Amino acid sequence: MKRFNRTLIVTACLSLFAASGGVEAQTAKSAFDATALPSLAAMQQATPFQNNNGYAPPPGYTGPLFSLNHDWPKFAKSQVGPPPWRKAINNGRINIHNAEAYANALKEAVAPNARKLILDYAHWDAAKAGWYNEPWLGSLRDAIHGTYQAGVFGDDSFPGTGLKVKFQTNVLTYYDPMAALTLRSFWGADAMTPALNTRSSQFMEDAIIVKAAVFSSTDKDQPRDWWPVLKGAAEWPMMIPINSHKKPPDEPTLWTGYVAQFDIIVKDRASSPDTGWVFMTLVYDADAPGKDAWDKMVPLGVQWGNDEAAGADPKKLVENWNNPKAPKYSTQTLGWGDRLSGPNDGARNNIAFGGKSYKNYPDSSCMSCHSTAEWNTTKNRMMSFLLPSYYAEIKDPDKDPGFKTCNEQGKEGQGDAYSYICSPVPGSAEWMKWFKNRKGDVAMDPGSFATDFDEVFSFKALKLWYTATNPQKKPAPQLKLLSRPGAPMEYNQYTGAPLPSDDK
C-alpha cells in the first residue's frame, strides 16, 4: 500500500480513470490511519507546508499530484500604469453600469493561468505560473489537486434544475505574486510564528486571489451526469470521500468532480474606495458560447460593497451587479437582497429569529461574509461568526461552535436538534453589523485584528496553526467548525453553518 510522506512532491502525467462511463471508486488507506478526515490527531501533527492529508491515490493512478507552492516572493513587480480591469472602467469608480466590463477584463487577466490549471493540469506548474498557496491546510487537502472540503447541497437549493443527487463541494485557493507578498509578511518564511497584527495581514494594491470550487456527487452509483447544468464542465479527479457526511464517513476515494465556480477577488482601492476590494464570481454555463470549459465560465456578478442602504430590496443595490444572463441555477443561491453569492458559497442557511425557524434563508453574501475576517489573540478565535448570529463562549471545543444555535421551534439550545443559527432579525441593527462597509484594516470587533477580508487566514489557517503549535496541545476554540466528518453535529466547512440531519 502506497503511503505518503507529508512533504512529498511528485509530478507525472495526468490520467483520468474511467470505468463504466465514470471514474472508478478506488479507496486508499491513510498514512495517518485515520477513520475520519481530518482527525484531531492529524491536525495536531500537521506541518505548515505538507502537501496533503496523507491519503494516497490507488496504485493505478499515474497523474500529477498537488505540490504546495510556498516560496512566497519577497518582492513583486509593480503594475506599470493602470491594470486592465481599471482601464476597462476608464480608471473611475466601479458601478452597476460598468461592472460587466470590469468583470470581463479581470477574467481575461487571470485566463492564461486559470485555463491551464483547470483544463491542462498535466502541465500545470504553480511555481512557473507565479501562483502561491497558504500554509497549514495540508491536513485538509486532497492529494491530487490540493482541494479541501466545503459545503453539501441538495435539490432544495436548486429546484427545477434537474439535479439528481446531493453534491458536495471542494475548493482550492491561489494567490498571485502581489497577494503572496502578504503571505510572507504575515506568516514569515517558516509559517511557525505568524505576525498577529493588522499591518502584516494587509494586501497590496492589485493583489489577486482566486478560488476554484469543484462539485461532486455523493451517490456512488452516479459519479457523472447527475446535473444537466454541468454538462461539458471541466472534470477533476480528487482523493475525497464520496460522502463525507455518512456515519461512519466514507474513506477517501478516487472520485471525479466538476469545476463549476471560480472566484476572483482583487485589491482595488481606486475603483472601490469604501472597502478596498472587488469580488467576482464566475459560474459554469453549459449554454454559453466558447471553445472550452473556461470560456463557458461566465460572470454571476460583481460586488464591491455591502449596500447597507439597500436593505433587502434588490432594486436598491448600487454596490453589486448581478449578470442578468447568468444560468438559472447560479442565481438560486444569491444572498440577502440578492447580493452576490455563488452556488458553493452557503449564503442561504437554516436560521431562527422571532421565535420561528426558516429554512434556506438568505442571510449572507460574498463581501459580508469576508468582512468578518479577524482574529482575537487572547481567545484565539474569531469573535463574530461568518454569518449573522449571536456570540457564545466556547467552554467545550467539541460541543460549542462559538455562536448560539436554535431548534426548529426557534428555541436556543445545543445538540443535534439545534441545527438552526439563532439569528438577529433581518434588517435590524444587530443584523446590519454584517452588512456595513469596512476597510480591510478595520476589525469587526474590538480587541481583534483585521485580516483584510481573507477568511483563509482567520477561519482556517490560524485555527490549524494554533492547534498544531500551542504548547498545551489544545484544539483551537473553533476547530469544531472545520468539522471532523461523522461527529455528532457537523458543519458546512466553508461557512461553518450547522448541517441539518437531512443534509448528511
Secondary structure, 3 states (H helix, E strand, C coil): CCCCCCCCCCCCCCCCCCECCECCCCECCECCCCCCCCCHHHHHCCCCCCCCCCECCCCCCCCCCCCCCCCCCCCCCCCCCCCHHHHCCCCCCCCCCCHHHHHHHHHHHHHHHHHHHHHCHHHCCHHHHCCECCCCCCCCCCCCCCCEEEEEECCCCCCCCCCCCCEEEEEEEEECHHHHHHHHHHHCCCCCCCCCCCHHHCCCCCCEEEEEEEEEECCCCCCCCCCHHHCCCCEEEEEEECCCCCCCCCCEEEEEEEEEEEEEEEECCCCCCCCCEEEEEEEECCCCCCCCCCCCEEEEEEECCCCHHHCCCHHHCCCEEECCCCCHHHHCCCCHHHCCCCCCCCCEEEEEECCEEEEEEECCCHHHHHCCCEEECCCCECCCCCCCCCECCCCCCCCCCCECEECCCCCECCCCCCCEEECCCCCCHHHHHHHCCCCCCCCCCCCCEECCCCHHHHHHHHHHHHHHHCCCCCCCCCHHHCCCCCCCCCECCCCCCECCHHHC
